[in-house]
Amino acid sequence: MAKLAPGARLLRSLARAAKSQRALTTTLLTAFTPLPQAPARKRSPRKAPSKPASLRPTAQEGRTRAAPAPGKWLAGQFTLPPPPGQTLVQTMPYWLYLPRHMPGAVAQNGWPLVVMLHGCHQSATQFAEGTRMNRLAEEKGYALLYPQQGETVQAQRCWRWYDRATQQGAGETVALASLVAAVCGQYRIDRRRIYACGLSAGAGMAAVLALNHPGLIAAVGLHSAPVFGAGHSQMGALQVMRHGAPLHADAAIRAVLERRSMLTLPAAADAMPPMPALMIQGEEDQVVRPINQFQLARQWLLLNGVPAGPATRVTARPAGRSGSRNAHDIHDYLVGRKLLLRVVRIAGLGHAWSGGNPALQFNEPAGPDASRMMLEFFGKHRR
């Protein structure tokens, strides 16, 4: 299985999916329908400050339902810069986790920061609980930023990765980049080690953020992500989630490279710096189907100037005992000795965070542990 083509397990899963097209359509349509959620025992963020593009967090120490880890759990509202020609003030809730333990490298250079982008029907605190990322960040020495999409912006809290303007750097892309810049200005953050990570719509948004701000984001982690550069409406997004974007995938990345070269005057060979990525996908995902990962991996090879072809290294991991771990394949693409792209395909996994907290929706308790894989991958990369 050295090539990027689907494996035998994936072919079987796609065949089964084709036979249940009616059920698939229902699943896809409910991706934009509100689902019941358990009440979260968390404090409401304080009101936004009057000064634009500023932060006012409130600190919560110790163990809470949203962050069962010993560090600081900061909640607040970020006032977004108003769009050109408008005076309407909008805010974005956010949560920030700062570990209690400070390694020597952090004391010298600042915290590495991971921007964690939740999926549809999730809140930022539910994403933190589901991924268990805060406790792992305490162990590894990472700060975590959890922006939250507002229900007044998108009723199901979906990041609008499919919006054409957002894909080109406006809209929510500007808002998230501004929030990251504000956090970096207020806390000790290592600006060479800022990463973007997400699930489903959040993964799509993480890719958009990285492609538009490659000088800011050092690497991305994309779990169950849609292919970049297509959709442009909610119905169009559903089509991408189901079929990918075979006619637009390569052109979308070429357009990104062209925009970057135009922004660099005179045009330079490094207008788009290398953008490492970890891509995790369940072979049984019926919401964002595996075809998206194949096309997204091809996009990332094109983005980084790597010819499409066999992976440099392929590792097959068997299932664990008593269902503790799903069987999965890891395809690594290296440039020299540098790991540039890691593609993970997990048998038996649906639309859920691998190794997550099963008490919350969109989390699968069986491994591999996606959160640990993310932080270990990020640890290999910096700007």
N, C-alpha and C positions, 0 to 999 in steps of 0.2 A: 504493500500500500504506500509506495513512495510518492505516487502522484497525487495531485489535489483532487482527483476524481472521486466520486462517492464510493464508500466501502460497501461491502455486501450487506451489512446490517442496515445501512442507510437506504440502500435500494429497496430492501424489503419494507422498511418503514414508509417510504414514499408510495410504494405500491398499495400498502394498506390505507394510506391517507387518500389516495385517488378513489378507492372503493367506497369511502365514507365522505364523499364530497358534500352531501347535505349537512351532515353533522359539522364538518369543517366550516361551512359558510356560517352556521349558527354561532360557532365559537368565535369566528373573526368579527362578526357583527357585535357580539357582546364585549369585544375588546374596548369599545367606546361607550359601554353602558355602565352606570354606577353599580357597584356591588356593595353589599352590607359589610361594614367594618366594625370590629370590636372597639369600644371606646378606649381612648388612650389616656392614661393618667399622666398628663404632662401639663406644665404651666403654659399658659398662653403667652406668646411673645409680647413684649412691651410695644407700645405705640411707636410708630416710626418718628425719628427726629425730624425737625423742620428743615434742617440743612440737607440739601440734595447730596446723593452719593456718599452717605456716611453710615457708620455702624453704631448701634447702641445695644450691646449684648447684656444679658443678665446672667450671672453665673449660678450654676447649681453644682454642688460638690456631692460626691459619693454615688451610691447606687440608686438608680431610678429605673423605671420600666423601659424608658427609651434608651438608656445607656448604662447597662449593668457593668460598669468598669470604674476604677478608682480615680480617674482623672477628672478634669473640669468639663462640664457639659454646658455650653454657652448657647443661649437662645436669644434671638432678636429679629429685627426687621431691617432690611436694607432698602433705602430710598433710591429708586432707579433714576438715572438721568432721563429727563423728559425727551421724547422724540423731537427732532428739529421742527420748529414752528408750533409746538404745542406746549401748554403749561400744565397739563394734567399730571398730577403726582401719583405715581404707583409705587407699591412696595413689594418686596419679595421676602417672605419668611426664610430664615436660615437657622441651622444649628451647627455648632463647631465643637469638636472634641479635641482637647489638649491632654495628652497623657500626663500622669503624675510623675512617672519616671523620665528623667532627662539624660540620655546618653551624652558622653563627652562630645561627640560629633555635633549633636544638636546644640549644645551650649556654645559651640564655636561658630557653627554655620546657620543655625536656625532649624526649625522643624521641616522635614519634607511634608508636602501637603497633597492629599488625595481629594479631589472634588467628586463627591458621590451623588449620582443622579438617579433618583427613584424611577420606577416604571409607572404606567397608568394604574389608577385605583389605589396607589400607595401614597402615604405621607412620608416626609423625610424621616420621622422617628420610627415609623414602621419599617422603613428600609434599613435603618441602623439596627433595629432589633432582629430583623430577618436575616441579615448577612452576618450578624455577630461581629461586625468589623471593628467596633470600638475596643473590645477586649484584645483583639489581635493587634490593633494599632498600639495599644499600651505595651504589648510584648515587643513589637518591632520598632517602636519609636517613630510613629507617624501622627501628624495632625490630620483630622478629617473634617471636611466642609460639606454639609448637607443642605444645599438649596432646596426649596420646596415650590413647586408650581402652584399658583393660586387657582382655586376653583372659579374665581371670577374671570380668569384668563382662559382656562380650559376646564370644562365641567367635570371631567374625570381625572384631572390633574396630569394629563399627558403633556410631556414636553413636545413642542411642535417641530420635530426634526424634519418633517415633510414639507414645511413651509418654504417656498422658494427664496423669499428674502432672508429668512433665517439661515438657510443653507449657504447663502452668499455673504453672511457675516452681520446681518442686521437683526432686529427683533430680539429674541431671547439669547442669541449669541452675544450681542453687545451687553445685555443685562448680566449674564453669567461672567463674562470677562471683567466687567466693572466690579462685580462683587469680589472676585478673586483678587483684583488689584487692591480693593479696599482692605481685605483681610491681610494681605501682604504688607500694607502700610501700617496696620495697627498691631500686628503680632510678628514675632521673630520667625519668619518663614524663609527657608532656603529656596530662592527663586530659580535655582538650577534644577530643583527636584519638585516640580508641580505636575501632577498627573490627573487624568480624567477617567472616571470609571462609571459604568451604568448598567442597568438591566432594561432590556426591551426598548421602550421609547427613550428611557434615560441613556441607554447605550447609543442609540441613534443620535441623541443630542451631544453625547460625549465626543463622538466622531466629528460632528459638525464644529464643535468648539475647537478641537485640536486642529482640524484642517484650516480653520480661519485664524488661529492663533498659534502657529507652530513654534514661535519663539517663546511662548508662555508655557505650553504643555510639552513635557519631555517624553511622555508615552501614554498610551490609552489601554484600558481594559474594557472589552465589549462583550457582555454576556447576553446572548439571545438578541443580537442586534440586527436591525433592518439594513439593507444595502443603502449606500449613500447616494444622494443626488436625484431622487425620483419622488413620486407621490404628488406633492404640491396641493393636496386637498385631503380631507379625511377619507373620502372614498378612494382616492388615489393611493393613500397610505395603506388601506386594506389590501389593495391589489399588490402593492410591493411586498407586504408581509406574506402574502399567499404565493406569489409567483416570482418575487425578486424583480429585477429590472434589467433583463438581458440586453435590451436595445440601448440602454442609457448608461450602464455602469461605467464603461471605459470613457465615454465622452464626458461624464461628470467629473472624473478625476483629471482628465486633460484640461477641462475648463478651470479647475482649481490651480493647476500648475501654470496655466496661462495668466490667470489673475495675479498669482504670486510673482511671476516674472515681470509683469507690468508695474507692480508696486516697487520693485527693486530697480533703481535707476543708477548707473546703467545695469542692464539685466546681468545677473550673476548666476553661476552654475549652482550656488547654494541658496537660491531664492526660496526653495522649500528644503529645509534641513531634514535629515532622516527622522521618520516618525515611527518608532517601534509600536507594536500592538500585540496584545493577547486577546484572542477571540475564543470564546467558549460557547458551545451550542449543543442542545439536546437533540438527539436524532428523532425523538418522538414529539417534538414541538409542533403543535398544530396551530399556533397563533402566529409566531414568526418562524416560518418553515425553513428547514436547513439550506435550501437553495440560496437564501440570503447570505449565509456564511461563505459559501463557495464564491459567490460574486464579490463579497466584501474582501475576502482574502486576495482575489485577483486584483481588486482595486488597490489594495495596500502594496502589493508587489509593484504595480505600475507606478504608484505614488513614489515609491522608494527606488525606482529605476532598476528593479530586479526582474529578470525574465521569468515569465510564468513557466513552471515546470516542477519536477520532483522536489520534495522537501530535502533539505540537507540531512536531516536526521528524523527518523520515525520511531516512536516508542509505543508499544501496545501494553496497556495495563489491564490485567484481568479483574473480574468482579471480586469484591471482598466477601468474606464469610458473613453469613446471616444478613445479607443485604446492606452491609456497612458501606459498600462502595460499588458504584456502577463500573462496568468495563468501559474503558475509554482509550482513544488513540491521541497521541500528541505529535503534531507535525511541526518541526522547527525549521525555519529558514534563516540561515546564517550568511552574513557578508564578511568574509574573512573569519574571524573568531567571534564576531559580534552577533548576538541573537537579535534579529530584527523583527521577526514575525513568528508567533507561536499560535497554532490552530489546534484547538482541543475539541474533539467530537465525543459525546458521551452517550452510550447506549442506554435506552430505557428512560432517559430524562425528557420530560415535557417542558412546558413553559414555566420554568421555576429556577431559582438560584440554587446551584448545586452545593450541597452541604449546609443548607440554611436551616433556620429555625422553623420546624413544621407547625408551630402554633400560629404562624401568620401565613396568609395567602402568598402564593408565588414563591414558595420555598420548599426544597426537596431535602430531607434529612440525610439521605445517602450521599457519600462523597463521589468524586473528589471534592475537597474543600476549595470552592472558587475564591473565597476571600483570601485564604493563604496563598493560593496561586497568584492572585493579583499582586499582593505586596511583595512576594518573592520576585516576580517579574519586574515590577517597578524598581526594585533595589538594584537591578542591573543597568539602569539607564539614568542619565542626567543630561541637562543642556550644558 
